[in-house]
Amino acid sequence: MDPLEDVLTLLDTRSHLSSSLVAGGRWAIRFDAPSDVKFNAVRRGHCLIEVEGMGGPLALEEGDCYLLTQPRHFTLRSDPQAVAVDADRVFASPVGGVARTGDGEDDVLLVGGRFSFSDRAHTLLLEGLPPLIHIPAGTPQAETLQWALAHIDRELRDGLMGSMLVAEHLAVVMLVHVLRLHLARDPEAVSGWLAGLGDPVVAAALTSLHSRPEHPWTVAELAQACAVSRSTLAARFKTTVGRGPLDYLNRWRVELTSRHLRQGTDTVSAIARTVGYGSESALSTAFKRVNGISPRDYRKATQAS
């Protein structure tokens, strides 16, 4: 399993489509800071988006897509002078899955929703991303997104059996492509393991670690798998990811342990063998160093909640 797939699976990534928005004339909608990752695509027309803490508005054109990765208030509007109303009012009574606003013709159409993750998403994924990812139309990067959006549109419009499930799976496909495209387009705008995916040597090391996390890796063996020297791998991994390869591996094993503790019934000793620790005490020491709590106490806390 590659690192991006591995992390998105671990985070229990799910999409939730919301009502589409049709607007016309002069209009503006003010949204509270979303608790999840918000996404929208402009299927028709154009508008502006203003995000808290990001300065002036960003123009969104037909075919554009954006991902809001942090809980910030934002406003969609036709023009800078339009007076904003709360989103709760606009989306209170959608008709046929469509909310409407504005005082003119229906010349703007947006479709979107949100992505939800497990509680480790901020540390593992979101803190490595900028607050807003904008994928403009008319670029090679946008073609795959347009394909996914067109199929989401069709599923929601036709309303066949299982259409919502298909549309939500397509939205997760779209998320993977947004992350891929952002990494390819602007690798310096990400940090942590995500940044490592943009470096061919570090990406090869990450793939090896994620493919066999239980293996007793050494830096020398990992470097051999990446066809570079030990010193080159260690330096590039630390510079790009922010920690050494074995430190990263230990933390990833702790994340895997957390999932086992939340979702399974195996003993801590059995989990230790599964994720690559030689003993229960070694796992407990590593787990407590990262999470500040023992594996047994973590399991009790998650079961209680």
N, C-alpha and C positions, 0 to 999 in steps of 0.2 A: 504494500500500500504506500502511495507517495505521501509526503508530509502534509500537503494541503488537504487531500482527501482524509487523511488520518485525523487531523485536527477537527475538520468540519463534522466528521462522524462522531468523534469523542464529545463534541459540544452539542450533539443531538440537534443539529440544525433543522429548523422547520420554517416554512413560509406561511404567511397568512394574508390572503388577498383582501383588500378593502373595497368599498364602493368606488366606482369610477367617478371622476369629476368632469362635468361639462360646464363651461363658463363662457360668457360673452360680454361685450361692451367693457365697462369699467367695473373692476371687482378686485377684492383682496381678501385673503383668508389667513388668519393668525392661528398657528398650531402650537399646542403645548409641547414641551420637550418630550419626545417619545422615549419610552423605557426600552424599546427594542430598536433594531436597526431599520430605518425607514427607507423605502425606495419608491421612486415614481418614474414614469416615462411619459414624455409628451407625444401622444399619438397624432394630434392635430393642433395646429396653431402655434402660438408662442406665449411666453410669460416670463416673469422674473421670480427669482428666489432670493430671499434674504435670510441668512443664518446668523444667529446670535454669536457675537464675538468674531465675525469674519469680515467686517468692513462693509463695503457697498454691495449692491445687488449683483447677481449673476444672471445673465440672459440665458433662457432655455428655449431652444428652437425645436421645431417638429423633428422627432426622431431622437432627441436627446434623452439621456437617462442619468439619474443621480442616485447616490447612496449616502444617506446621512448616518454616520457610524457612531456618533456621540449624542447623548441626551441634551440637545440644545433647542431652544425655541426657534421656530422659523416661520416665515411668511411667504406665501405665494401670491402674486399680484399681477394685474395687467399693466400697471404703470406706477411710478413712484408716488403719485398724488392720490391714488385710490385709498379710500378709508377701509381699514381691515375690520372684518367681523370674526368672531370666534368660530373655529372649525366645528365645535359641537352643534352650533345652530345650523350650519350648512349640511352636515351629515346626519342630522337627527332623524329625518324621514326620507331616505332615498327611495326612488321609485324604480323598480326593476333593476336594483343594484347600481343606480346612477343618482348622484347628488348634483344639484344645479345651483348656480349662483350667477350674479351679474345682471346687467340691465340691457343686454343686447342679444344679437344672434349667437347661437351656440357654435362659436368659432374655435374654441379650445377644448381639447379632450385629454385628460390625464388618466392613466391607469397605474395602480401601484398597490402597496401593502407594506408588510413588515416581515423581518426575519427574527425569530426568537432562538435563543441559545441557552445552554445550561449556564450556571452561575460562574463558570470559569472563563467565559468568553472574553471578558475585559483583559485578563492577564494573558491569555493564549492568542487572541486574535485582534481585538479591537484597539488596544493601546498601541499597536504597531501601524495603525492606519491614520490618515488625516481625517479631520472631522467630516469633510465632504469630498466624495469622489464623483467627478463629473465626466461622463462619457459622451462627447458630442457626436451628433449625427454627421454623415458625410465623410466619415473616416473608415479605413479598413477595419479598425477595432470594433466599430458599431454594427457591422453586418450580422454577426452571430446573435447579438442582442436583439436586433430587429426580427430575426427569425423566431427567437423564443417569444418575443412580445406578440408577434402576429399569431402564433399558435395559442398563446394565452387568451388573446382577444377572441379567437375563433371558438375555443372551448367554452368561454363564458357566454358568448353570444348564442351558440347553438344549444347549450344546456342539455347535452346528452348524458346518459348514465355515467357517473363517475367523473364528470367534467371538472368539478372543483378540485378533486384529488389530482387529476392530470395537470391542471393549471398550476396548482401549488408545487408539484414536482418540477414543472418547467421553470417556475420562479427560482427554485434552488439551483437549477442548471444555469440560469441567468446570473445568480450570485457568483458561482464558480467562474464564469466568464468575466464578470466585472473585476474580480480579484486578479485573475490572470492578466487581463488587459492593463489593469492599473500597474501591476508589477513590471510588465514589459515596457509600458510607456514612461513611468516615472519611478524607477527603482529607488531613488534617493529620498522619496517621500514616505518610505516605510522603514520600519526598524525591527529588530529582533529576528526570529527565525524566518519571518516573511521576507526580510531583506536578504537572507541567505539563499532564498530560492532564485534570486537574480544573479547569483555568482555561481558559475558552472561547477567549480570545485566544491564550494560549500554545499550547493544543492545535491551533489553526488554523495557527500558525506551524510547529509540529512536523510536522503533516501535510504542509505545503508542502515542508519540508526533506526529509522522508522520501520524498515522491513524486518529487522531482527533485533528488537530492543532487549530481548532476553540474552543475547550473545555477550560473552565477556570481552567486549571491545577494548582494544588498546589504541592509542593515537597512532602508533606505528602501523598496526593492521588496517586501521581506517584510512591512513594516508596511502597505503599500498592499493587499497580498493579504489582510491580516487586518482591514482597514478601521479602523485606528487610527493615531495619529501615531507617528513614528519613536521619539520619547522615551518614549512610553507602552509600546510593545512592548519596547524595550531594558530599561526598568526592570522591567516585570512578568516578562520572561523571566529576567533575572538574579536577581531575588528568588525566583522559584519554582524554577527549575532549578539555580541556583547558578553559572551561567556565562552569558556573552552568547550570542546566537543564532549568530553566526559562529564563535565558539569551539566551540560544540556541533556545528555543521556540520563543522568540521575534524576533530573527534574521531570523528564518525560516519563520515566518509570513511575515516579510518584503520581503523575496525572493518571496513568493507567491503573495504578493501585487504587486511586480514589474512585474510579469508575467501578472497579471490581467490588469495592466496599459498599458503594451506593446500590449497585444493581444485582449483586450476587450473594451467595451464601458460603463461599469457600472460606476456610480459615485463613488467618493472616499468614500462617506458615505456608500454606498451599499457594497463596497469592505471591509470596516472596519468590518461590521457585518459578512461577509462571512469568513474572516480569524481569527476572534476571538477578535477584539477590540471593546470596548464598545461604542466608539464614533469616529467620524472623527478626532477630535483633538488629541485623544490618538494615533491613527494610524499615523497622521502627525508628531507628536513628535517623535515616535519610528522610523519612516522612515527617517526623517531628521537626527536623531542621527547616524544611520547606513550609510546612503548614502550621507549626507551633502547637500541634496536638498529636497524640498517638493515633495509630490506625484504629485501635479498638474504640477510643473515644470519638473519633470521627464517624465511625459506623453507627455508634449509639446516637450521636447528634443528628445525623441524616435520617435515621429511622424515626426519631422522635418528631422531626419536622415534616 
